[in-house]
Amino acid sequence: MAPAHTSTIAAVASPMGVGAISLIRISGPQALAVADLACGGIASTSMPRLVRRCKIRDESGAVIDDGLITVFHGPNSFTGEDTVEFAGHGGILVTKEALSRFLECGAVHASPGEFSQRAFTNGKLDLTQAEGIMDLISAQTRLAIRAAHSQLEGTLGKRTTAARDELLEILAHLEAWIDFPDEDIDPQTAIQLRARIFGILETIDSLLSTADQGRVLREGVRTVIFGEPNVGKSSLLNRLLGFDRAIVSDIAGTTRDTIEEVINLHGIPLRLVDTAGVRESDDTIETQGIQRTVRQIEDADLLLEIADCSLPRPERAVYPSNHATHLLILNKSDLGEHPSWNDVEAIRISCISEQGFNTLSDAIREALHFTEADFGEHAVAINARHKASLALARTNLHAALELLTEENSDPELAAIDLREALDALGEIPGKVDTEDLLGVIFSQFCIGK
């Protein structure tokens, strides 16, 4: 990827496929010149942020598309560079031809996430805000949107930057204490520094406590539907989804592999996993499916065990140990309940009549303890990268605290731990220059963003 100050990039910023409108974005030092060549000089004469009609023409002067152009002068643009956006007709071919014309006029094709990376490089976003853009694009629930907006507004970046700034002051004080022992520095320095470090640890622990919420919002609650064959696992999946995703049959062993789909339940994304029925089988393929079921149960966040209440209660099957929340669901209640189930605490449903599904929905919500009220007033949900950096910072801060508590310990060793904690905190908003890290993050973005 060429440096932001030397190349001008272009890409389609709207989804691929046929639509009413497509959007092409151009950014870089020659953005206006590229647009002028393609559109007859209209870009350089346009007022910033004023939409104007223009026609893109090929080298011979033939019209490729007739649309609207908007100019944004740097640094007052998303990327911080001169930027031009062309909104044209949403056909696949006409959009491709329009982009090709901008590339012929001097732009180069943008890499995935390159616009956002330039915004980060030019100080328009910190790294957490850039990640918030991707979270917003991929959000599947209202809570996920809320958390993404919070990150995009810089909530996480501000909190980690404030903690880093505080730690920087602590480190400066400690190093002054080390370098100038004869100067008039407060003899209670170690006590004061420890108190300030504890304050930073409280912030880190508070952010780390949101890691599970962040994982759920981004990936969904891994919800495994399991039970014996022919009890209605696939029917339950289909009813929760609202359409027929899995094959339903009276023949036991129909489901041979796991099936995954995501639904939105009370603002909570559930990643539903339908599994093969667990039983003794001589069928090689079915046995492999059963083994996959066992692995899914081991990795689940929520277990929905389903049984046929119209038949006698079977001996309880032995499943792998799992600390996930476990709900027992008795299906086929429309057929009548066998007496052996009378005293069993369970959620009773019918996948045929949909009886009991509101109760099941409420039970899942209560079991997860994950609602807007639980999420808090200020939505912050860290991701796996943030969690790793915060955990490393916490480890180093505890090591520094231990050294500052011990008598006759070397404060220089504590300073080393504080510097490592400082770097770990700096990686979260991108205060530390790590090209490999940036490459991994922005490669996950879509082209045009």
N, C-alpha and C positions, 0 to 999 in steps of 0.2 A: 504494500500500500504506500503510495507516494505521500510525502508530507503535505499537510493541509495547505501550507502557504505556497506550494508550487503547482498544484494540479487543480483542475476544475472537474467535479464529478457530476454525474447525472444518473437518474434511475426512475423507474415507475414507482410511485409511492402509494398507489392504490392496489387493492387485491387483483390478482390475475383472474381473467375471465371476462365475460361480457357484462357490461353495466351501462347505466346512463352516462356516467362521467368517469374519466380516468384522470389521474394527476401525475405529472412528471415534475420532478424537483431537480434543480441545478444549483450547485453551490461551489464557490471558489473564487479566486481572483479574476478569472475571465468569465464569470457567469453572465454578466450583462453583454459582453462582446459575443459570446456563443449564441445567446438568445437573439441579439441583433442580427447576426448572420442568417439565422433561421427564420426570423420574423420581420425582416425588412427594417431594422433600426428602431423598433418601437420600445425596446426594453430600456435603453439609455435615456430616452426622452419621457419615461413614465415617472409619475410621482410615486414615492414609496408607499406601499400598502394600498394603492389605488388600483382597482381591477379595471383592466382595459381589454377590449376585444382585439384579437390579432389572428393572423393567418400564418401557419407554418408552410413554407414553400420549399420545394426541392431545388437542386442546383439550376435546373432549367426554368424555374419560376412557377411550376405547376403547384397547385394547392394540395398539401397533404392533409391538413385539418384546419378547422375554423373554431377557435375557442377563446378562452380568457387567460390573460397573463397578469401576474402580480409580482412586483419587484420589492425585495427587502434589502436595504443597504446594511452592510456590516458596520459596526458590531451589533446593530439592532435587528438581529435575525436569530433563528433557532440555532444555527451553527456558529454564529458570530462572524460569518463571512457574507459577502454579497451573495444573495440567493434569489433565484427566479423560479416561480411555480407556474406551470401551464396546465390549465384544466380543459381537457378536450373531450371528444366523444369516446365512449367507453368500449368500443370494439377492440378485439384482440389485435387485428392486423393494423388498424389505423394507429393504435397506441404504439405498436412496435415500430411502425414507419416514422412516427413523430420522434420517438426516442432515438432512432437511428440517425435522423437528421441532426439532432443536437450533438450526437457523437461525431458525426462528420464535420461539424463546425468547431470542433476542438475539445469537447468534453471527453472524459473517460468514464467507463461504466463503474458505478459505485459498488464497493464490496458490501456484504451484509453488515448493517449497523454502522456504516462509515459516517453517515450524517450525524448520528448520535455521538460517535467517537470524536468527531470534530467539535461538536458542542462541548464535550468534556475537555478536550485539549485546549479549547479557546476560553475555558473558564465559565461557560454558560450553564453547565451542570456539574455536580460532583458525581462520583461513580454510583452512589446509591440512587441518585435521581435518574441516572441513565438506566439502571436496572429497573427502576419504577416504571419506566416507559414500557419495557417488555412485560412487566407484571400486569400493567393496565391492558395491554393488547391481548394477553392470554387469560385475563380474569374470567371466571365462569360464574361467579356469584356476586351479590351486592357487597358482601363483606370483603371479598377479594378486591373489588373496585375501590372500596374505601381505603383499604390498606395500601393499594398501589398509589392512590392520590396522595396519601400521607407521605409516602416515600418520595413521590415526584415533587412534592412541596418542600422536601429537604428535611423532614422531621428527624429521620435517622442520622443523616449527615450532620445536622446541627448538634445532636446529642453526642455523637462520637467525636466530633471536632472540639466541642467544649471540654470533653473529658481529656482529649489529647492536649489541648492548650493548658489545662490545669496540670497535667502530668509534665509538660514541658517546663512550667514554672518550678515544679517540685525538683526536677532534675537539675535545673539551673542553680537552685538554692543548694542542693546537695553537692554539686561540683564546686560551687564557691566555697563551701565548707571544707571540701577536700583540698582545693588549691591554695586557699588563704587561711590556714589554721590560726594565724596570729591576728587576723582582723577581728573587729568587734562584731562577731556573729552570735546571735542568740544561742546560749548554751542548751536551750530546750529544743534545738533544731530537730533532733531525731524524733522526739515526741510529737512535734507539730507536723513533721513530714508523714509520720505514720497515720495521724488523724486524717490528713488530706488524701493519703492513698486509700484509706478505708472508704472515704467519700466516693472516689473513682470506682472502687470495687462495687459499691452499691449500685451505681449506674450500670456497670457491666452486668451484674447479676440480674438487674431489672430487664435489660435487653435480652439476655440469654433466656429468660423465662418465656419469651415470646417465640422461641424457636419452633416449638410444636405447633403453635398457631400458624406460623409462617409456612411450615411444611404442609399443613392441612389446607390452607388457602391456595397454595400453588399446585399441590398434587392431589388433594382430596383425601378423605378418610378411607383408608383401604378396608373395604367392607366385604367380607367373604361369606357367601351363602353356601352352606354345606348341610349334609344329611345323607340318609340312605337313598338308594335309587327310587325313583318314581314317587317322591313325596311332594313334588311341586316346586323344586328349586328354580327351574327354568321359567315356570309360570310366574313365580314371584318376581324374578328379574324382569320379565316382560311387563308385568303390571306396574312395577315401580318406574320403568322407563316410559311407559305409555305407548309402546309399540312392540311388535313381535321381533325381538332380536335373536332369541334362542329357539331352537326347534323343540316343540313340546310333543311328547309321545307317551303312550302307555307302556311302551317297551322299555324295560329296565336297561340302563347302560347306554341310553341314546347320547348323552353328553359325554364325550371322550376327552375333551380338552377344556381349559379354562376360557371364559369369555369375559371381557372387561368393558364396561361402559361407565360414563360419569353422569350423575344427576344432581340437581340442585334441590336440597331439602331444607327448608327454613333458612335459606342463605348459606347452608353448609354444603360443600361439594362432597358427594359420596362416590368413591370409585368402586362400583359394584363388581364383584368377581363371582361369576357362576361357575361351580365346580362339578366334577364328576361325582356321582354317588359313591359312597364308601361301602364296600362289601367285599367278600371273598370272591375272586374271579380268576378263571384260568385263561381269559382272553388277554393276550399280550398287550394290545393297544389300550384296552380298558384299564389294565393294571398300571400302565404308565400314567394314564389320566388320574387314577386314584393317588399315585405317588405325588403328582403335581398338586392335588387337593391338599395333601398333608403339608406340603411346603407352603402353600398359600395360607393355611391356617396358622402356621408358625409365624408368618410375617404380617398377620392381620392387625388392624387397629380396632376393628369391630367385627364380631362373629355373629352371624344370623343363622342359628341352627334351626332347621325346619323338619317337622315330622308330620305324619298322617294321623290325625286324631280319630279317624273313623276305624282304624285298625287297633288291635291290642298294643299296649305300650311295649316296645321292644326292650331287651336288655341294653343298658347304656353302652354305647360304643366307646372304645378307648381312643381318644384323640390326643395329639401332641399337646404338651403343656403350653399355655399361652396366657399372658397377663392381660390380654385385650378384653374389653367389655363384651359380655356374652348374653345374647337374648334368645330365648327359646320361643319358636313360633309354631303353633299348631294349625296346620292347613286342613282344608276340606271339611270345615265346620258345617257346611251346608248338607253334608251327608250324615250328620249326627255324630256325637262324640262317644267313643267307647268308654265304658265305666272306669277302665284302668287309668284314664287321664283326669278323672274328676278332681282330685286334690292337687294337681300339678299346676304350679304358678307359671303361666305362659301367656303369650298374646295369641288370641284365637282369630283366625282369618279364613276367608274363602277366596281363592284366586278366581273362582268362577263368578261369584256374585259381588266381589270386592268388599264384602263385609269385613270390618275390623281394620281396614287400611288406614283410617284416620288415627285409630288407636296406635297402630304400629308406627306411623309417622311421628306421633308425639313421644312415643317410647324411645325411639332412636334419638330424637332431639334431647330428651332428658338424660339419656344414658351418656351422651357425648359431653354434656355440660359446656356447650360451645354456642353461644348466642351473641347478639350485638351487645347485650348487657355484660356478658362475660368478657367480651373483647376489650371493653374499656372505652373511655372517652376519646383518647388519643390513639389512633390505630397505628401501631408499629409492629411489624412482623418480620423478623430477620430471616435471611435465607441461610443455606448451608455455608456459603463463603463467609458471611458475616459471623456465623456461629464459630467457625474455626479460628478466625482472627480474634474474636472476643475471648474465646477459651484460652488461646495462647497468651493474650495480654493478662488475663486473670492469673494464669500460672506464674508468669514472670513477676507480677505485682506481689503475689504471696511470697515468692522467693525473696524479693527485696525487703518485704516486711520482716521476714524471719531474720535476715542479716542485720536490719536496723534495730531489732529487738535484742540481739545477742550482744553481750559486753565484749569489748576488744575485737569485734568483727571488723573486717576491712570495708569501709564505706564505698570504696571503688568497685567492689564486687556488686554491691547494691545498685550502684550507678549503671553497671552493665545490664542488670536485669531491667532497670527502668527504661534504658534505651531500647531494649528489645520489645518491651511493652509498648513504648511509643511508636515503634515501627509497625507493630501489629495493629494498633488502633488507626494508624495512618493509612493502612491498606484499605480500610472500609470505605472512606469517602474518596480514596485515590490520592492521598497526600504523599504517597511513596511511589516513585516511578518504577513500575514493574511492567515491562512490555509484554511478557508472557501472560500475565494476569489480564491485561487489557485485551489481548488477542483472543483469549478464551471467552471472555464476557461478551464482547461485541460480535464475535462470530455466531452467536446464538440469535442475533437479531435478524429480522427479515430485511431483504434488499429494499432500499427506499426509505429506511428508517435508521 
